[in-house]
Amino acid sequence: MIITKIVATLGLVLLFPILSASSQTDLYILYMENDKVGLKNNQSEILIPAQYQQIGWSSMATAAVTGTIGYKENNLWGLMDMSGNKLTRAIFKHIEPFTKGHLLVDENGKRGLIQTSGKSSTSRKYSSLSPAGDHIIYSLSGLVADRYGLMNYTEKSLIAPDFSKIEYLPNTGLRAKTAEDKWQAFDSQGRLLSKEYYDEIQAFDQYLLLQKGNFFGMIDLRGKVLFEPQYKYFIKSEKGKPEALSYAKWKNHLNAGYASVIAADSIKPLRHDKLIAYYNSTLEILDDQYRVLRSWDNVQLLERKNDYLILKKGEKLAIYSLISDTITEFGYDDYKAFDQIVVVLQGQKWEIIEASTLRNIHSFGFQSVDDHFSGDLLAVRYQNRTGFISTSGEISVPFLYDQAEAYYHGYAIAIKDGISGIIDSQGNWTVNARYDSIKWLKPSYALGKKGTKGELVLAANDSVIFSSNDFIYAINGHFAYRKNKQYGLIDGLGKEVLKPIYDSIIVHSEEAGLFVVHQGKKKGLVNKEGKFKIPLSERFERIIPSDFEFLAVKINGQYGFVDFDGNLRIANRYDSVKNYQNGLAAIMLRGKWGFIDRSENIIIQPYYEEVSQFENGLASIRKNGKWGVLNLKGEEIVAPVYDRVERLSSGNFLSYQNGQVGYIEKNGNVLSSTKFDDIQELSDEYLLIKRGDAYGVMDKQGIYVVSLIYDYVMYDASTGQLWTAEKGEWNSIK
């Protein structure tokens, strides 16, 4: 094909840019006279008089093709040579270069091809024609939509017109889309490469990349399957060959109802026999057989509740109900998640949504909503008034108050007309609104302030039990108050327990109801009735708080124990002590620790370098730089051979030796020697174990429930499910 340069001019002076060129070129100039277009050669000789609306092509291109060019007259196009000889009449709505020396024309809405001689190459019956290598993709009008096929330049059909779309993939082949929005793969000659249907087909170098859901596979240009569609993504190796990364393989070990293995980036178990699976940027909801219930791209899980999920897409939120398998639109700006309801912000208004059905409980929006339920009530604000809703979202306390705090043990501080009081769960005033401010001191007791005067008031019946112009605070079931910079104590009925003559009053033992009082350098111990158990004295350098029978005290630099009446029960003969626990107290003599009972019998000789207090009958001990565990009899149920022992909340122990971890039960049974890199308690039944990069699970009988071979282990306490995963692996063409 020869492409000729044409330069446009306006009149005979103004030149427009050269638009195209090839190795064989002549220079022509478009010119205009009387609003008509003609053509000159580069010597300005007129080749075609200025008598046409346009010369070039209907696509606005102006490159001549093999000595021919389009012309337009009477709003229709025809074909002529570069001397102005007409090769076709002007009968086309459209004409433009195609490929292989052909031109695409449109006559009355039907398309076909003609040669540069003007002769027809194909019939004119097609809705569209586009080049595809050595062949042509065509479409025919259907009852509902166009149907696409593939033919050669003699109109021999290579792919029947049964598809909603066919696209050419350069250097690889073609893909054809069915009415069901699935793709099939063909080679460049129109031969079917695979009978399978795919969600997407793309060219990948000299191969075809196939997608089913979130899984990718690959075939070559002969249709040979190189990779089944089960991979996460593909790359080209340094050798130029494709390599595929598989997804992690997840398996449920404790629920036989689930299918065996699922491939995914990660998973999250849900209630109602559902599961979240993540694939690249896709989040899917699956049933227990891993069938897809819902699928979203670029969606993030913000919060998981028992019956619903909060999802985020872009900057907007939606609620998905696990019960009804329904979802709201992604239209919310913020949320507050509760068990039965979800509070969502849309614009400037908060709405109450029923979690199970996603029903909007109220037609009006709230101005604000509290973050937490107090008991069964939640503070909400509507039309500049505060009320309360129940856990089901129904209005329990009407919108009557300027402000209201969260309920506290059945009562709430409320403000109406600028005055503070206390209401019950029905909104009735139990402390009439009369204070400038109110704050809780402890359950059922509040401090109301009016001016400088403070009143200690009972929430239930509006009884004022004490008043003061100074500081009042709750302490160990009583109330301390300040008067003339000294502190006193009253009980819950307002009765004076201690006169305000002390520098400070602090809790010593909550269980025994004891207080330490200071007066100058003197210290004393007082009970809830105000009786001194240990009289005020400068004798005690230190009184160590305790909830047990004896108290550790320091006298003249040495430690002993007194009872709660202040009597010295264990003489101050020890370098250091720890309070009694489980009937024994740790004592230090000459730098070594042992244990004594309440009668000062030495139960465990002081030859340990360090000890803990007994807890549930066991104490950690260190001897010769190594740690073990003692029982109350002084028996070393765990010999002191470890670098460290760590007591767990369950009462069991982790043992550490040379950087390795073992597990010891509270009865001293060594369930696992120190042979793992890490051990964690998953539940009362299972231990997570790790060695190197491999994880497994052991039960409390020492039996491997999950072999120590997995890359990930996940235990979900809310569903009781135990999952393992093996990382994805790279695979190459065999």
Protein Blocks (a to p, Z undefined) as FASTA:
>chain_A
ZZddddddehjlbccddfbdcfbdcddddddeehiacdddfkopafbdcfbfbgcdfkop
abdeehiacddeehiacdddfkopafbdcfbfbdcdfeehiacddeehiacdddfkopaf
bdcfbfbdcdehjaccdddddfkbccdddddfkopafbdcfbfbdcddehkbccdddfko
pacdddfkopafbfbdcfbdcdehjaccddehjaccdddfkopafbdcfbfbdcddfkop
acdddddddddfkbmkbcfbdcdfbdcddehhiacddehjaccdddfkopafbdcehiac
fbdcfkbccddehjbccdddfklopacddfbfbdcddfkbccddehjaccdddfklopaf
bfbdcfbdcfbdehjaccddeehiacdddfkopafbdcfbfbdcddeehiacddeehiac
dddfkopafbdcfbfbdcdfbghiacddehjbccdddfklopafbdcfbdcddeehiacd
deehiacdddfkopafbdcfbfbdcdfblmlopacddehjbccdddfkopafbdcdfkbm
bdcddfbfbdcddeehiacdddfkopafbdcfbfbdcddeehiacddeehiacdddfkop
afbdcfbfbdcddeehiacddeehiacdddfkopafbacfbfbdcddfkopacddeehia
cdddfkopafbacfbfbdcdfblmbccddehjbccdddfkopafbdcfbfbdcddfknop
acddddddddddZZ
